[in-house]
Amino acid sequence: MGMSLSWWFPKLYDHLMEPLERSGLRRIRQQLLKEAQGKVLEIGSGTGANFPFYDPVRVQCVIAVEPAEQMRRRSLAKIEQAAVPVDVVAAGAENLPFPDAFFDTVVGTLVFCTIPDPEKALQEVRRVCKPGGKVLIFEHVRLESPFLARLQDLLTPVWKRLCDGCHLNRNTLQLVRRSGLQVKRVESFYRDLFLVIEAVNPPLGH
């Protein structure tokens, strides 16, 4: 039973997410992406849900990385809806194919739950983001309630197999703080199940 059951996930992702997007996630994405500027890296861009929301006045271009071929194919329609140039690259967040200090802003939405090695990914984010650059994150996270957190722990093994490696119980805020990024703002939604994290990348070594 070690085989992943997530083959269906890219095909149904947008349909499954649409009720949540309509009920508030889309508005949260739009508000967060207003803070993006300059040359933007989006990690784990999936089906391109963020692409239409980048502001052409503030954003020069978006380079997105997405390792899953089916997700990249499904994002092509969203690229056409974008008001800024968007290029999608086949790569994972743990090994970003970009020079040091290359981006003004790094964006990750509903992706750190799935990245196999989030600590390494965050170090790569720090490497490719300019000193003083923005890191904008929107994630579902481990809940504070001991009972609900334990429930997330119990559900995660099955959930990972069904939903393409997604961890229900990952404490992304703690990981961001441990990475050395300077957290400037945290906002919670849906009774703390989702967090918006705005951070700044200090110079490496700080």
C-alpha positions as CSV (number, residue, x, y, z in Angstrom):
1,M,0.0,0.0,0.0
2,G,3.0,2.3,-0.4
3,M,1.8,3.6,-3.8
4,S,0.5,7.1,-3.8
5,L,-3.2,7.6,-4.5
6,S,-2.6,11.2,-5.6
7,W,-2.6,10.6,-9.4
8,W,-6.1,12.2,-9.4
9,F,-5.1,15.3,-7.5
10,P,-3.9,17.6,-10.3
11,K,-7.1,16.8,-12.3
12,L,-9.5,17.7,-9.6
13,Y,-7.6,20.3,-7.6
14,D,-9.3,23.4,-9.0
15,H,-12.8,21.8,-8.7
16,L,-12.1,20.8,-5.1
17,M,-10.7,24.2,-4.1
18,E,-13.3,26.4,-5.8
19,P,-15.8,26.4,-2.9
20,L,-13.0,27.4,-0.5
21,E,-11.7,30.0,-3.0
22,R,-15.1,31.5,-3.3
23,S,-15.7,31.6,0.5
24,G,-12.6,33.6,1.2
25,L,-9.3,32.1,0.0
26,R,-9.3,34.1,-3.2
27,R,-9.7,37.4,-1.3
28,I,-6.8,36.5,1.0
29,R,-4.6,35.7,-2.0
30,Q,-5.5,39.0,-3.7
31,Q,-4.7,41.0,-0.5
32,L,-1.4,39.2,0.0
33,L,-0.2,39.6,-3.6
34,K,-0.8,43.3,-3.5
35,E,2.5,43.4,-1.5
36,A,4.5,41.7,-4.3
37,Q,6.8,43.9,-6.2
38,G,9.7,43.8,-8.7
39,K,10.9,40.5,-10.0
40,V,8.8,37.8,-8.2
41,L,9.5,34.1,-7.6
42,E,6.5,32.0,-6.9
43,I,7.3,28.5,-5.5
44,G,4.9,25.6,-6.0
45,S,2.6,27.6,-8.4
46,G,0.3,24.6,-8.9
47,T,-2.5,25.4,-11.4
48,G,-1.6,29.1,-11.4
49,A,-4.3,30.3,-9.0
50,N,-2.2,33.4,-8.1
51,F,-1.3,34.4,-11.6
52,P,-4.3,36.7,-12.4
53,F,-3.7,38.7,-9.1
54,Y,-0.3,40.2,-9.6
55,D,-0.3,44.0,-10.0
56,P,1.3,45.1,-13.3
57,V,2.1,48.5,-11.7
58,R,4.2,46.9,-9.0
59,V,5.4,43.6,-10.5
60,Q,7.9,43.4,-13.3
61,C,7.5,39.7,-14.0
62,V,6.8,36.4,-12.3
63,I,9.0,33.3,-12.5
64,A,7.1,30.3,-11.0
65,V,8.5,26.9,-10.1
66,E,6.3,23.8,-10.1
67,P,7.7,20.2,-10.2
68,A,4.5,18.5,-11.3
69,E,4.0,18.4,-15.1
70,Q,0.2,18.0,-14.9
71,M,0.0,21.1,-12.6
72,R,2.2,23.1,-15.0
73,R,0.0,22.2,-18.0
74,R,-3.1,23.2,-16.1
75,S,-1.6,26.6,-15.2
76,L,-1.3,27.7,-18.9
77,A,-4.8,29.1,-18.9
78,K,-4.1,31.2,-15.9
79,I,-0.9,32.6,-17.5
80,E,-3.1,34.0,-20.3
81,Q,-5.2,35.8,-17.6
82,A,-2.2,37.4,-16.0
83,A,-1.5,41.1,-16.5
84,V,2.3,40.5,-16.0
85,P,4.7,38.2,-17.8
86,V,4.7,34.8,-16.2
87,D,7.1,31.9,-16.9
88,V,6.7,28.5,-15.3
89,V,9.9,26.4,-14.7
90,A,10.0,22.7,-13.9
91,A,11.8,22.7,-10.5
92,G,11.4,22.0,-6.9
93,A,11.7,24.5,-4.1
94,E,14.6,22.7,-2.4
95,N,16.9,23.3,-5.4
96,L,16.0,26.5,-7.1
97,P,17.8,27.1,-10.5
98,F,18.5,30.8,-9.9
99,P,21.4,33.0,-8.8
100,D,21.8,34.4,-5.3
101,A,19.8,37.6,-4.5
102,F,17.9,37.4,-7.8
103,F,14.3,38.2,-6.7
104,D,12.7,41.2,-5.0
105,T,9.8,39.1,-3.7
106,V,9.2,35.4,-3.1
107,V,5.6,34.1,-2.9
108,G,4.4,30.7,-1.6
109,T,0.7,29.9,-1.1
110,L,-0.6,26.6,0.1
111,V,2.7,24.9,-0.8
112,F,4.9,24.6,2.3
113,C,2.5,21.9,3.5
114,T,3.6,19.7,0.5
115,I,7.3,20.4,0.1
116,P,9.2,17.3,1.2
117,D,12.1,19.3,2.9
118,P,10.6,22.7,3.9
119,E,13.7,23.7,5.9
120,K,15.9,23.4,2.8
121,A,13.3,25.2,0.7
122,L,13.3,28.1,3.1
123,Q,17.1,28.3,2.9
124,E,16.8,28.4,-0.9
125,V,14.2,31.2,-0.6
126,R,16.7,33.2,1.5
127,R,19.5,32.5,-1.0
128,V,17.6,33.7,-4.1
129,C,15.7,36.6,-2.4
130,K,17.6,39.9,-2.3
131,P,18.6,41.2,1.2
132,G,15.6,43.3,2.3
133,G,13.3,41.5,-0.1
134,K,9.8,40.3,0.8
135,V,8.7,36.8,1.5
136,L,4.9,36.4,1.3
137,I,3.4,33.1,2.5
138,F,-0.2,31.8,2.9
139,E,-0.6,28.4,4.4
140,H,-2.8,26.0,6.4
141,V,-0.9,25.1,9.6
142,R,-0.9,23.0,12.7
143,L,-3.6,24.1,15.1
144,E,-2.9,25.4,18.6
145,S,-5.6,23.2,20.2
146,P,-3.9,20.0,21.5
147,F,-7.0,17.9,20.6
148,L,-7.3,19.3,17.1
149,A,-3.5,19.1,16.5
150,R,-3.5,15.5,17.5
151,L,-6.3,14.9,15.1
152,Q,-4.2,16.5,12.4
153,D,-1.4,14.2,13.3
154,L,-3.6,11.1,13.0
155,L,-5.1,12.2,9.7
156,T,-1.9,13.3,8.0
157,P,-0.5,9.9,6.8
158,V,-3.7,9.1,4.9
159,W,-4.1,12.7,3.8
160,K,-0.5,12.8,2.4
161,R,-1.3,9.8,0.2
162,L,-4.6,11.2,-1.1
163,C,-3.5,14.8,-1.6
164,D,-0.1,14.7,-3.2
165,G,2.1,14.8,-0.1
166,C,0.2,17.5,1.8
167,H,0.9,17.6,5.6
168,L,-2.1,18.8,7.7
169,N,0.1,19.2,10.8
170,R,3.1,21.3,9.6
171,N,4.0,24.3,11.8
172,T,5.0,26.6,9.0
173,L,5.3,29.7,11.1
174,Q,7.9,28.1,13.3
175,L,9.8,26.9,10.3
176,V,9.8,30.4,8.8
177,R,11.1,31.9,12.1
178,R,13.8,29.2,12.4
179,S,15.0,29.9,8.9
180,G,16.2,33.3,9.8
181,L,13.6,35.3,7.9
182,Q,12.3,38.3,9.9
183,V,8.5,37.9,10.4
184,K,6.8,41.3,10.1
185,R,3.2,40.3,10.2
186,V,1.1,37.3,10.9
187,E,-2.7,37.1,10.3
188,S,-4.9,34.1,11.0
189,F,-8.1,33.0,9.3
190,Y,-10.6,30.3,9.7
191,R,-10.0,29.9,13.5
192,D,-6.2,29.8,13.0
193,L,-6.2,27.0,10.4
194,F,-4.8,29.4,7.8
195,L,-2.0,31.9,8.3
196,V,-0.7,34.8,6.2
197,I,3.0,35.4,7.0
198,E,4.8,38.5,5.7
199,A,8.5,38.4,6.2
200,V,11.7,40.2,5.2
201,N,14.9,38.5,4.1
202,P,17.8,39.9,6.1
203,P,21.4,39.6,4.8
204,L,22.7,36.1,4.9
205,G,24.6,35.5,8.2
206,H,22.2,37.6,10.2
